Amino acid sequence: MLGTMYRFRLKLSTVGVYCANNGRKIAEVIPKGAELTTTDADVGDPSADRRKLIAVEWQGRPFAVFLVDLLDRGDQVRQAGG
């Protein structure tokens, strides 16, 4: 069962690591205004380690970003339970 879906819109660009199908990891700049989604429960946990990488999706592709970057550079725009 999926957890809560969190959606963020970036106020500032940030770097994400794209996790390609062949296993390659490719650093990409995710631009200001991009919408990222995640089901990582640490997004809603104020005691979570903000230095950890979390899985997000941007434009249908899997990325990893630091929790601190998502929280500091993004605004939560919607939350839907799952």
Secondary structure, DSSP 8 states (H G I E B T S, - for coil): ----EEEEEESS-EEEEEE-TTS-EEEEEE-TT-EEEE--GGGG-TTS-TTSEEEEEETTEEEEEEHHHHHHHEEEEEEE--
